[in-house]
Amino acid sequence: MKEELSAKAVEEWLIVQIAKLIGQKTESIDVHKSFADYGLSSLDAVSLSGDLEEILNQQLPPTLAYDHPSISM
């Protein structure tokens, strides 16, 4: 059984993943900025959602990135 992650840990994971996708440092990621503002494609968003499902060990809605368009939302 995987250890349950805190909201802060998920936020930090998302920051790292987005920074990797766009080739920037984690410090440049603003949690209030939308995923679209970083130029993430719908494929990127679906991929992040799928990876997050695995990490959290629970099913997430396919519309997750649209329902919550930034890390903070």
PDB file of N, CA, C and O in Angstrom:
ATOM      1  N   MET A   1       0.853  -1.192   0.000  1.00  0.00           N
ATOM      2  CA  MET A   1       0.000   0.000   0.000  1.00  0.00           C
ATOM      3  C   MET A   1       0.892   1.246   0.000  1.00  0.00           C
ATOM      4  O   MET A   1       1.843   1.341   0.775  1.00  0.00           O
ATOM      5  N   LYS A   2       0.575   2.179  -0.865  1.00  0.00           N
ATOM      6  CA  LYS A   2       1.383   3.394  -0.961  1.00  0.00           C
ATOM      7  C   LYS A   2       1.035   4.357   0.163  1.00  0.00           C
ATOM      8  O   LYS A   2      -0.108   4.435   0.612  1.00  0.00           O
ATOM      9  N   GLU A   3       2.048   5.086   0.602  1.00  0.00           N
ATOM     10  CA  GLU A   3       1.833   6.088   1.641  1.00  0.00           C
ATOM     11  C   GLU A   3       0.991   7.234   1.086  1.00  0.00           C
ATOM     12  O   GLU A   3       1.193   7.664  -0.050  1.00  0.00           O
ATOM     13  N   GLU A   4       0.057   7.723   1.881  1.00  0.00           N
ATOM     14  CA  GLU A   4      -0.813   8.812   1.454  1.00  0.00           C
ATOM     15  C   GLU A   4      -0.022  10.118   1.417  1.00  0.00           C
ATOM     16  O   GLU A   4       0.704  10.436   2.359  1.00  0.00           O
ATOM     17  N   LEU A   5      -0.163  10.862   0.341  1.00  0.00           N
ATOM     18  CA  LEU A   5       0.558  12.123   0.184  1.00  0.00           C
ATOM     19  C   LEU A   5      -0.279  13.289   0.685  1.00  0.00           C
ATOM     20  O   LEU A   5      -1.501  13.306   0.531  1.00  0.00           O
ATOM     21  N   SER A   6       0.385  14.249   1.279  1.00  0.00           N
ATOM     22  CA  SER A   6      -0.298  15.467   1.720  1.00  0.00           C
ATOM     23  C   SER A   6      -0.552  16.366   0.514  1.00  0.00           C
ATOM     24  O   SER A   6       0.041  16.178  -0.548  1.00  0.00           O
ATOM     25  N   ALA A   7      -1.429  17.330   0.687  1.00  0.00           N
ATOM     26  CA  ALA A   7      -1.716  18.293  -0.378  1.00  0.00           C
ATOM     27  C   ALA A   7      -0.439  19.034  -0.761  1.00  0.00           C
ATOM     28  O   ALA A   7      -0.213  19.311  -1.939  1.00  0.00           O
ATOM     29  N   LYS A   8       0.387  19.353   0.213  1.00  0.00           N
ATOM     30  CA  LYS A   8       1.648  20.065  -0.049  1.00  0.00           C
ATOM     31  C   LYS A   8       2.590  19.196  -0.889  1.00  0.00           C
ATOM     32  O   LYS A   8       3.253  19.695  -1.798  1.00  0.00           O
ATOM     33  N   ALA A   9       2.644  17.908  -0.586  1.00  0.00           N
ATOM     34  CA  ALA A   9       3.504  16.994  -1.349  1.00  0.00           C
ATOM     35  C   ALA A   9       3.030  16.885  -2.795  1.00  0.00           C
ATOM     36  O   ALA A   9       3.847  16.842  -3.716  1.00  0.00           O
ATOM     37  N   VAL A  10       1.716  16.841  -2.997  1.00  0.00           N
ATOM     38  CA  VAL A  10       1.163  16.791  -4.355  1.00  0.00           C
ATOM     39  C   VAL A  10       1.491  18.086  -5.094  1.00  0.00           C
ATOM     40  O   VAL A  10       1.870  18.062  -6.265  1.00  0.00           O
ATOM     41  N   GLU A  11       1.343  19.212  -4.405  1.00  0.00           N
ATOM     42  CA  GLU A  11       1.671  20.508  -5.005  1.00  0.00           C
ATOM     43  C   GLU A  11       3.142  20.539  -5.431  1.00  0.00           C
ATOM     44  O   GLU A  11       3.457  20.963  -6.543  1.00  0.00           O
ATOM     45  N   GLU A  12       4.026  20.099  -4.562  1.00  0.00           N
ATOM     46  CA  GLU A  12       5.458  20.086  -4.880  1.00  0.00           C
ATOM     47  C   GLU A  12       5.754  19.153  -6.049  1.00  0.00           C
ATOM     48  O   GLU A  12       6.586  19.467  -6.901  1.00  0.00           O
ATOM     49  N   TRP A  13       5.074  18.003  -6.093  1.00  0.00           N
ATOM     50  CA  TRP A  13       5.262  17.062  -7.198  1.00  0.00           C
ATOM     51  C   TRP A  13       4.837  17.711  -8.509  1.00  0.00           C
ATOM     52  O   TRP A  13       5.543  17.609  -9.512  1.00  0.00           O
ATOM     53  N   LEU A  14       3.677  18.381  -8.502  1.00  0.00           N
ATOM     54  CA  LEU A  14       3.196  19.052  -9.710  1.00  0.00           C
ATOM     55  C   LEU A  14       4.155  20.146 -10.163  1.00  0.00           C
ATOM     56  O   LEU A  14       4.392  20.298 -11.362  1.00  0.00           O
ATOM     57  N   ILE A  15       4.702  20.902  -9.238  1.00  0.00           N
ATOM     58  CA  ILE A  15       5.672  21.949  -9.578  1.00  0.00           C
ATOM     59  C   ILE A  15       6.873  21.341 -10.297  1.00  0.00           C
ATOM     60  O   ILE A  15       7.320  21.855 -11.323  1.00  0.00           O
ATOM     61  N   VAL A  16       7.383  20.255  -9.755  1.00  0.00           N
ATOM     62  CA  VAL A  16       8.550  19.588 -10.368  1.00  0.00           C
ATOM     63  C   VAL A  16       8.197  19.074 -11.764  1.00  0.00           C
ATOM     64  O   VAL A  16       8.969  19.253 -12.706  1.00  0.00           O
ATOM     65  N   GLN A  17       7.046  18.442 -11.894  1.00  0.00           N
ATOM     66  CA  GLN A  17       6.654  17.873 -13.188  1.00  0.00           C
ATOM     67  C   GLN A  17       6.464  18.945 -14.247  1.00  0.00           C
ATOM     68  O   GLN A  17       6.909  18.780 -15.383  1.00  0.00           O
ATOM     69  N   ILE A  18       5.813  20.033 -13.891  1.00  0.00           N
ATOM     70  CA  ILE A  18       5.595  21.117 -14.857  1.00  0.00           C
ATOM     71  C   ILE A  18       6.923  21.758 -15.238  1.00  0.00           C
ATOM     72  O   ILE A  18       7.153  22.064 -16.408  1.00  0.00           O
ATOM     73  N   ALA A  19       7.785  21.961 -14.271  1.00  0.00           N
ATOM     74  CA  ALA A  19       9.106  22.532 -14.562  1.00  0.00           C
ATOM     75  C   ALA A  19       9.864  21.648 -15.546  1.00  0.00           C
ATOM     76  O   ALA A  19      10.503  22.155 -16.468  1.00  0.00           O
ATOM     77  N   LYS A  20       9.797  20.339 -15.358  1.00  0.00           N
ATOM     78  CA  LYS A  20      10.458  19.409 -16.284  1.00  0.00           C
ATOM     79  C   LYS A  20       9.857  19.512 -17.683  1.00  0.00           C
ATOM     80  O   LYS A  20      10.582  19.556 -18.676  1.00  0.00           O
ATOM     81  N   LEU A  21       8.530  19.550 -17.754  1.00  0.00           N
ATOM     82  CA  LEU A  21       7.855  19.603 -19.051  1.00  0.00           C
ATOM     83  C   LEU A  21       8.211  20.853 -19.851  1.00  0.00           C
ATOM     84  O   LEU A  21       8.332  20.800 -21.075  1.00  0.00           O
ATOM     85  N   ILE A  22       8.375  21.967 -19.159  1.00  0.00           N
ATOM     86  CA  ILE A  22       8.636  23.210 -19.883  1.00  0.00           C
ATOM     87  C   ILE A  22      10.115  23.615 -19.875  1.00  0.00           C
ATOM     88  O   ILE A  22      10.492  24.635 -20.452  1.00  0.00           O
ATOM     89  N   GLY A  23      10.937  22.808 -19.219  1.00  0.00           N
ATOM     90  CA  GLY A  23      12.374  23.069 -19.209  1.00  0.00           C
ATOM     91  C   GLY A  23      12.772  24.281 -18.391  1.00  0.00           C
ATOM     92  O   GLY A  23      13.689  25.013 -18.763  1.00  0.00           O
ATOM     93  N   GLN A  24      12.085  24.496 -17.278  1.00  0.00           N
ATOM     94  CA  GLN A  24      12.377  25.638 -16.412  1.00  0.00           C
ATOM     95  C   GLN A  24      12.722  25.148 -15.004  1.00  0.00           C
ATOM     96  O   GLN A  24      12.534  23.975 -14.678  1.00  0.00           O
ATOM     97  N   LYS A  25      13.221  26.052 -14.188  1.00  0.00           N
ATOM     98  CA  LYS A  25      13.503  25.734 -12.797  1.00  0.00           C
ATOM     99  C   LYS A  25      12.198  25.748 -12.008  1.00  0.00           C
ATOM    100  O   LYS A  25      11.257  26.460 -12.358  1.00  0.00           O
ATOM    101  N   THR A  26      12.154  24.963 -10.952  1.00  0.00           N
ATOM    102  CA  THR A  26      10.941  24.888 -10.138  1.00  0.00           C
ATOM    103  C   THR A  26      10.575  26.237  -9.544  1.00  0.00           C
ATOM    104  O   THR A  26       9.395  26.513  -9.322  1.00  0.00           O
ATOM    105  N   GLU A  27      11.551  27.071  -9.285  1.00  0.00           N
ATOM    106  CA  GLU A  27      11.299  28.391  -8.700  1.00  0.00           C
ATOM    107  C   GLU A  27      10.477  29.286  -9.622  1.00  0.00           C
ATOM    108  O   GLU A  27       9.857  30.251  -9.173  1.00  0.00           O
ATOM    109  N   SER A  28      10.476  28.964 -10.902  1.00  0.00           N
ATOM    110  CA  SER A  28       9.745  29.802 -11.862  1.00  0.00           C
ATOM    111  C   SER A  28       8.265  29.410 -11.975  1.00  0.00           C
ATOM    112  O   SER A  28       7.504  30.070 -12.682  1.00  0.00           O
ATOM    113  N   ILE A  29       7.861  28.351 -11.290  1.00  0.00           N
ATOM    114  CA  ILE A  29       6.483  27.881 -11.384  1.00  0.00           C
ATOM    115  C   ILE A  29       5.630  28.579 -10.332  1.00  0.00           C
ATOM    116  O   ILE A  29       5.902  28.498  -9.134  1.00  0.00           O
ATOM    117  N   ASP A  30       4.592  29.266 -10.806  1.00  0.00           N
ATOM    118  CA  ASP A  30       3.636  29.960  -9.940  1.00  0.00           C
ATOM    119  C   ASP A  30       2.404  29.072  -9.815  1.00  0.00           C
ATOM    120  O   ASP A  30       1.759  28.765 -10.818  1.00  0.00           O
ATOM    121  N   VAL A  31       2.070  28.657  -8.599  1.00  0.00           N
ATOM    122  CA  VAL A  31       0.962  27.719  -8.399  1.00  0.00           C
ATOM    123  C   VAL A  31      -0.393  28.310  -8.780  1.00  0.00           C
ATOM    124  O   VAL A  31      -1.365  27.570  -8.934  1.00  0.00           O
ATOM    125  N   HIS A  32      -0.471  29.625  -8.934  1.00  0.00           N
ATOM    126  CA  HIS A  32      -1.726  30.281  -9.288  1.00  0.00           C
ATOM    127  C   HIS A  32      -1.872  30.474 -10.801  1.00  0.00           C
ATOM    128  O   HIS A  32      -2.954  30.809 -11.284  1.00  0.00           O
ATOM    129  N   LYS A  33      -0.805  30.266 -11.530  1.00  0.00           N
ATOM    130  CA  LYS A  33      -0.819  30.419 -12.983  1.00  0.00           C
ATOM    131  C   LYS A  33      -1.439  29.171 -13.610  1.00  0.00           C
ATOM    132  O   LYS A  33      -1.180  28.056 -13.157  1.00  0.00           O
ATOM    133  N   SER A  34      -2.247  29.349 -14.638  1.00  0.00           N
ATOM    134  CA  SER A  34      -2.927  28.198 -15.247  1.00  0.00           C
ATOM    135  C   SER A  34      -1.940  27.314 -16.014  1.00  0.00           C
ATOM    136  O   SER A  34      -0.886  27.768 -16.460  1.00  0.00           O
ATOM    137  N   PHE A  35      -2.312  26.051 -16.151  1.00  0.00           N
ATOM    138  CA  PHE A  35      -1.492  25.113 -16.910  1.00  0.00           C
ATOM    139  C   PHE A  35      -1.332  25.602 -18.352  1.00  0.00           C
ATOM    140  O   PHE A  35      -0.263  25.457 -18.945  1.00  0.00           O
ATOM    141  N   ALA A  36      -2.387  26.176 -18.906  1.00  0.00           N
ATOM    142  CA  ALA A  36      -2.348  26.692 -20.280  1.00  0.00           C
ATOM    143  C   ALA A  36      -1.320  27.816 -20.410  1.00  0.00           C
ATOM    144  O   ALA A  36      -0.669  27.948 -21.446  1.00  0.00           O
ATOM    145  N   ASP A  37      -1.176  28.621 -19.362  1.00  0.00           N
ATOM    146  CA  ASP A  37      -0.191  29.705 -19.399  1.00  0.00           C
ATOM    147  C   ASP A  37       1.234  29.171 -19.533  1.00  0.00           C
ATOM    148  O   ASP A  37       2.120  29.872 -20.020  1.00  0.00           O
ATOM    149  N   TYR A  38       1.449  27.941 -19.104  1.00  0.00           N
ATOM    150  CA  TYR A  38       2.771  27.321 -19.241  1.00  0.00           C
ATOM    151  C   TYR A  38       2.928  26.603 -20.571  1.00  0.00           C
ATOM    152  O   TYR A  38       3.976  26.024 -20.858  1.00  0.00           O
ATOM    153  N   GLY A  39       1.878  26.647 -21.379  1.00  0.00           N
ATOM    154  CA  GLY A  39       1.944  26.028 -22.702  1.00  0.00           C
ATOM    155  C   GLY A  39       1.746  24.520 -22.682  1.00  0.00           C
ATOM    156  O   GLY A  39       2.126  23.831 -23.629  1.00  0.00           O
ATOM    157  N   LEU A  40       1.152  24.001 -21.608  1.00  0.00           N
ATOM    158  CA  LEU A  40       0.919  22.566 -21.544  1.00  0.00           C
ATOM    159  C   LEU A  40      -0.221  22.188 -22.485  1.00  0.00           C
ATOM    160  O   LEU A  40      -1.260  22.846 -22.520  1.00  0.00           O
ATOM    161  N   SER A  41      -0.012  21.142 -23.226  1.00  0.00           N
ATOM    162  CA  SER A  41      -1.048  20.651 -24.141  1.00  0.00           C
ATOM    163  C   SER A  41      -2.046  19.794 -23.371  1.00  0.00           C
ATOM    164  O   SER A  41      -1.820  19.451 -22.211  1.00  0.00           O
ATOM    165  N   SER A  42      -3.139  19.457 -24.022  1.00  0.00           N
ATOM    166  CA  SER A  42      -4.113  18.577 -23.376  1.00  0.00           C
ATOM    167  C   SER A  42      -3.487  17.202 -23.117  1.00  0.00           C
ATOM    168  O   SER A  42      -3.819  16.546 -22.129  1.00  0.00           O
ATOM    169  N   LEU A  43      -2.594  16.772 -23.990  1.00  0.00           N
ATOM    170  CA  LEU A  43      -1.883  15.510 -23.784  1.00  0.00           C
ATOM    171  C   LEU A  43      -1.008  15.586 -22.524  1.00  0.00           C
ATOM    172  O   LEU A  43      -0.951  14.633 -21.747  1.00  0.00           O
ATOM    173  N   ASP A  44      -0.330  16.720 -22.327  1.00  0.00           N
ATOM    174  CA  ASP A  44       0.474  16.918 -21.114  1.00  0.00           C
ATOM    175  C   ASP A  44      -0.410  16.829 -19.873  1.00  0.00           C
ATOM    176  O   ASP A  44      -0.045  16.186 -18.888  1.00  0.00           O
ATOM    177  N   ALA A  45      -1.564  17.472 -19.925  1.00  0.00           N
ATOM    178  CA  ALA A  45      -2.476  17.496 -18.784  1.00  0.00           C
ATOM    179  C   ALA A  45      -2.998  16.093 -18.471  1.00  0.00           C
ATOM    180  O   ALA A  45      -3.068  15.699 -17.307  1.00  0.00           O
ATOM    181  N   VAL A  46      -3.359  15.349 -19.500  1.00  0.00           N
ATOM    182  CA  VAL A  46      -3.846  13.986 -19.304  1.00  0.00           C
ATOM    183  C   VAL A  46      -2.730  13.103 -18.753  1.00  0.00           C
ATOM    184  O   VAL A  46      -2.967  12.268 -17.880  1.00  0.00           O
ATOM    185  N   SER A  47      -1.531  13.286 -19.255  1.00  0.00           N
ATOM    186  CA  SER A  47      -0.387  12.517 -18.777  1.00  0.00           C
ATOM    187  C   SER A  47      -0.107  12.805 -17.297  1.00  0.00           C
ATOM    188  O   SER A  47       0.116  11.886 -16.509  1.00  0.00           O
ATOM    189  N   LEU A  48      -0.122  14.089 -16.932  1.00  0.00           N
ATOM    190  CA  LEU A  48       0.076  14.457 -15.522  1.00  0.00           C
ATOM    191  C   LEU A  48      -1.010  13.850 -14.650  1.00  0.00           C
ATOM    192  O   LEU A  48      -0.729  13.349 -13.561  1.00  0.00           O
ATOM    193  N   SER A  49      -2.240  13.892 -15.121  1.00  0.00           N
ATOM    194  CA  SER A  49      -3.363  13.335 -14.375  1.00  0.00           C
ATOM    195  C   SER A  49      -3.188  11.831 -14.182  1.00  0.00           C
ATOM    196  O   SER A  49      -3.450  11.307 -13.099  1.00  0.00           O
ATOM    197  N   GLY A  50      -2.749  11.146 -15.221  1.00  0.00           N
ATOM    198  CA  GLY A  50      -2.507   9.696 -15.136  1.00  0.00           C
ATOM    199  C   GLY A  50      -1.395   9.367 -14.152  1.00  0.00           C
ATOM    200  O   GLY A  50      -1.508   8.426 -13.366  1.00  0.00           O
ATOM    201  N   ASP A  51      -0.323  10.143 -14.200  1.00  0.00           N
ATOM    202  CA  ASP A  51       0.785   9.934 -13.256  1.00  0.00           C
ATOM    203  C   ASP A  51       0.325  10.203 -11.828  1.00  0.00           C
ATOM    204  O   ASP A  51       0.713   9.493 -10.901  1.00  0.00           O
ATOM    205  N   LEU A  52      -0.493  11.218 -11.658  1.00  0.00           N
ATOM    206  CA  LEU A  52      -1.009  11.556 -10.335  1.00  0.00           C
ATOM    207  C   LEU A  52      -1.925  10.442  -9.812  1.00  0.00           C
ATOM    208  O   LEU A  52      -1.924  10.138  -8.619  1.00  0.00           O
ATOM    209  N   GLU A  53      -2.697   9.845 -10.708  1.00  0.00           N
ATOM    210  CA  GLU A  53      -3.533   8.708 -10.306  1.00  0.00           C
ATOM    211  C   GLU A  53      -2.685   7.590  -9.715  1.00  0.00           C
ATOM    212  O   GLU A  53      -3.034   7.006  -8.689  1.00  0.00           O
ATOM    213  N   GLU A  54      -1.574   7.302 -10.371  1.00  0.00           N
ATOM    214  CA  GLU A  54      -0.681   6.240  -9.890  1.00  0.00           C
ATOM    215  C   GLU A  54      -0.079   6.588  -8.537  1.00  0.00           C
ATOM    216  O   GLU A  54      -0.016   5.746  -7.641  1.00  0.00           O
ATOM    217  N   ILE A  55       0.358   7.819  -8.395  1.00  0.00           N
ATOM    218  CA  ILE A  55       0.980   8.250  -7.145  1.00  0.00           C
ATOM    219  C   ILE A  55      -0.019   8.215  -5.993  1.00  0.00           C
ATOM    220  O   ILE A  55       0.312   7.789  -4.887  1.00  0.00           O
ATOM    221  N   LEU A  56      -1.239   8.665  -6.261  1.00  0.00           N
ATOM    222  CA  LEU A  56      -2.264   8.718  -5.220  1.00  0.00           C
ATOM    223  C   LEU A  56      -2.993   7.386  -5.040  1.00  0.00           C
ATOM    224  O   LEU A  56      -3.705   7.181  -4.057  1.00  0.00           O
ATOM    225  N   ASN A  57      -2.801   6.482  -6.013  1.00  0.00           N
ATOM    226  CA  ASN A  57      -3.454   5.184  -5.996  1.00  0.00           C
ATOM    227  C   ASN A  57      -4.981   5.328  -5.924  1.00  0.00           C
ATOM    228  O   ASN A  57      -5.658   4.626  -5.174  1.00  0.00           O
ATOM    229  N   GLN A  58      -5.488   6.252  -6.722  1.00  0.00           N
ATOM    230  CA  GLN A  58      -6.936   6.416  -6.820  1.00  0.00           C
ATOM    231  C   GLN A  58      -7.279   6.989  -8.178  1.00  0.00           C
ATOM    232  O   GLN A  58      -6.486   7.705  -8.790  1.00  0.00           O
ATOM    233  N   GLN A  59      -8.478   6.661  -8.639  1.00  0.00           N
ATOM    234  CA  GLN A  59      -8.922   7.130  -9.948  1.00  0.00           C
ATOM    235  C   GLN A  59      -9.303   8.605  -9.865  1.00  0.00           C
ATOM    236  O   GLN A  59      -9.966   9.038  -8.923  1.00  0.00           O
ATOM    237  N   LEU A  60      -8.876   9.359 -10.858  1.00  0.00           N
ATOM    238  CA  LEU A  60      -9.188  10.781 -10.943  1.00  0.00           C
ATOM    239  C   LEU A  60     -10.019  11.023 -12.193  1.00  0.00           C
ATOM    240  O   LEU A  60      -9.896  10.286 -13.172  1.00  0.00           O
ATOM    241  N   PRO A  61     -10.864  12.049 -12.172  1.00  0.00           N
ATOM    242  CA  PRO A  61     -11.683  12.319 -13.363  1.00  0.00           C
ATOM    243  C   PRO A  61     -10.808  12.760 -14.539  1.00  0.00           C
ATOM    244  O   PRO A  61      -9.820  13.469 -14.346  1.00  0.00           O
ATOM    245  N   PRO A  62     -11.165  12.345 -15.747  1.00  0.00           N
ATOM    246  CA  PRO A  62     -10.377  12.729 -16.919  1.00  0.00           C
ATOM    247  C   PRO A  62     -10.362  14.239 -17.156  1.00  0.00           C
ATOM    248  O   PRO A  62      -9.491  14.753 -17.857  1.00  0.00           O
ATOM    249  N   THR A  63     -11.319  14.940 -16.575  1.00  0.00           N
ATOM    250  CA  THR A  63     -11.409  16.394 -16.739  1.00  0.00           C
ATOM    251  C   THR A  63     -10.678  17.154 -15.627  1.00  0.00           C
ATOM    252  O   THR A  63     -10.868  18.362 -15.479  1.00  0.00           O
ATOM    253  N   LEU A  64      -9.863  16.473 -14.863  1.00  0.00           N
ATOM    254  CA  LEU A  64      -9.206  17.074 -13.704  1.00  0.00           C
ATOM    255  C   LEU A  64      -8.495  18.387 -14.030  1.00  0.00           C
ATOM    256  O   LEU A  64      -8.674  19.378 -13.321  1.00  0.00           O
ATOM    257  N   ALA A  65      -7.697  18.405 -15.085  1.00  0.00           N
ATOM    258  CA  ALA A  65      -6.935  19.615 -15.433  1.00  0.00           C
ATOM    259  C   ALA A  65      -7.841  20.751 -15.903  1.00  0.00           C
ATOM    260  O   ALA A  65      -7.470  21.921 -15.817  1.00  0.00           O
ATOM    261  N   TYR A  66      -9.022  20.406 -16.398  1.00  0.00           N
ATOM    262  CA  TYR A  66      -9.958  21.442 -16.826  1.00  0.00           C
ATOM    263  C   TYR A  66     -10.780  21.953 -15.649  1.00  0.00           C
ATOM    264  O   TYR A  66     -11.121  23.134 -15.574  1.00  0.00           O
ATOM    265  N   ASP A  67     -11.090  21.039 -14.730  1.00  0.00           N
ATOM    266  CA  ASP A  67     -11.840  21.422 -13.533  1.00  0.00           C
ATOM    267  C   ASP A  67     -10.972  22.221 -12.562  1.00  0.00           C
ATOM    268  O   ASP A  67     -11.468  23.063 -11.814  1.00  0.00           O
ATOM    269  N   HIS A  68      -9.673  21.943 -12.586  1.00  0.00           N
ATOM    270  CA  HIS A  68      -8.707  22.621 -11.709  1.00  0.00           C
ATOM    271  C   HIS A  68      -7.545  23.073 -12.596  1.00  0.00           C
ATOM    272  O   HIS A  68      -6.539  22.372 -12.700  1.00  0.00           O
ATOM    273  N   PRO A  69      -7.675  24.235 -13.233  1.00  0.00           N
ATOM    274  CA  PRO A  69      -6.721  24.665 -14.261  1.00  0.00           C
ATOM    275  C   PRO A  69      -5.376  25.193 -13.761  1.00  0.00           C
ATOM    276  O   PRO A  69      -4.565  25.659 -14.562  1.00  0.00           O
ATOM    277  N   SER A  70      -5.127  25.127 -12.464  1.00  0.00           N
ATOM    278  CA  SER A  70      -3.810  25.505 -11.948  1.00  0.00           C
ATOM    279  C   SER A  70      -3.499  24.604 -10.769  1.00  0.00           C
ATOM    280  O   SER A  70      -4.366  23.864 -10.304  1.00  0.00           O
ATOM    281  N   ILE A  71      -2.289  24.662 -10.291  1.00  0.00           N
ATOM    282  CA  ILE A  71      -1.897  23.824  -9.152  1.00  0.00           C
ATOM    283  C   ILE A  71      -2.713  24.195  -7.922  1.00  0.00           C
ATOM    284  O   ILE A  71      -3.106  23.318  -7.152  1.00  0.00           O
ATOM    285  N   SER A  72      -2.970  25.483  -7.729  1.00  0.00           N
ATOM    286  CA  SER A  72      -3.653  25.932  -6.520  1.00  0.00           C
ATOM    287  C   SER A  72      -5.160  25.730  -6.546  1.00  0.00           C
ATOM    288  O   SER A  72      -5.804  25.816  -5.500  1.00  0.00           O
ATOM    289  N   MET A  73      -5.734  25.467  -7.697  1.00  0.00           N
ATOM    290  CA  MET A  73      -7.198  25.360  -7.798  1.00  0.00           C
ATOM    291  C   MET A  73      -7.654  23.955  -7.597  1.00  0.00           C
ATOM    292  O   MET A  73      -8.853  23.682  -7.648  1.00  0.00           O
TER     293      MET A  73
END
